[in-house]
Amino acid sequence: MLKGSWKTTVLGWLGLVTAVGLAATALLGGDGAEGVDWNGLWESVIVVFPSLAAIFARDNNVSSEAAGAN
């Protein structure tokens, strides 16, 4: 799954960590306002999808054989 694509995998995981931080800030009211920041929560959801794509992507310089693709 992650064979040979460490650069994109690391960036994907960093994106997920960012999404968790955004969600926590939105849910806990990081700006001092009461209630949930729905725009901030939506931003965290948007960050998840490209991050997941990066985790499962293959680097351009990794051959199909090295990545184990059929």
C-alpha positions as CSV (number, residue, x, y, z in Angstrom):
1,M,0.0,0.0,0.0
2,L,2.6,2.6,1.0
3,K,5.6,1.0,-0.7
4,G,7.8,3.6,-2.3
5,S,5.5,6.6,-1.9
6,W,6.8,8.0,1.4
7,K,6.8,11.6,0.3
8,T,3.1,11.8,-0.7
9,T,2.2,9.6,2.3
10,V,3.9,12.0,4.7
11,L,2.1,15.0,3.1
12,G,-1.2,13.1,3.4
13,W,-0.8,12.4,7.1
14,L,0.2,16.0,7.7
15,G,-3.0,17.1,6.0
16,L,-5.0,14.8,8.2
17,V,-3.3,16.2,11.3
18,T,-4.2,19.7,10.0
19,A,-7.8,18.6,9.5
20,V,-8.0,17.3,13.1
21,G,-6.6,20.6,14.4
22,L,-9.1,22.6,12.4
23,A,-12.0,20.5,13.6
24,A,-10.9,20.8,17.2
25,T,-10.6,24.5,16.9
26,A,-14.0,24.7,15.3
27,L,-15.7,22.5,17.9
28,L,-14.0,24.1,20.9
29,G,-14.5,27.7,19.8
30,G,-10.9,28.7,19.4
31,D,-11.7,32.4,18.7
32,G,-13.5,32.9,22.0
33,A,-17.0,32.8,20.5
34,E,-19.6,30.5,22.0
35,G,-20.8,27.5,20.0
36,V,-19.5,25.6,17.0
37,D,-17.8,27.4,14.1
38,W,-19.5,25.6,11.3
39,N,-17.4,27.2,8.6
40,G,-14.2,26.0,10.3
41,L,-15.7,22.5,10.7
42,W,-16.6,22.5,7.0
43,E,-13.0,23.5,6.1
44,S,-11.6,20.6,8.1
45,V,-13.9,18.2,6.2
46,I,-12.7,19.6,2.9
47,V,-9.0,19.0,3.9
48,V,-9.7,15.3,4.6
49,F,-10.3,14.2,1.0
50,P,-7.1,15.5,-0.7
51,S,-5.2,14.2,2.3
52,L,-6.6,10.7,1.9
53,A,-5.8,10.9,-1.8
54,A,-2.2,11.8,-1.0
55,I,-1.8,8.9,1.4
56,F,-2.8,6.4,-1.3
57,A,-1.0,8.1,-4.2
58,R,2.2,6.9,-5.8
59,D,5.1,9.2,-6.3
60,N,5.9,10.0,-9.9
61,N,9.4,8.5,-9.7
62,V,8.2,5.2,-8.4
63,S,7.6,2.5,-11.0
64,S,4.5,0.4,-11.1
65,E,6.6,-2.7,-10.4
66,A,8.3,-1.1,-7.3
67,A,4.9,0.0,-6.0
68,G,3.5,-3.5,-6.5
69,A,0.8,-2.4,-8.9
70,N,-0.7,-5.1,-11.3
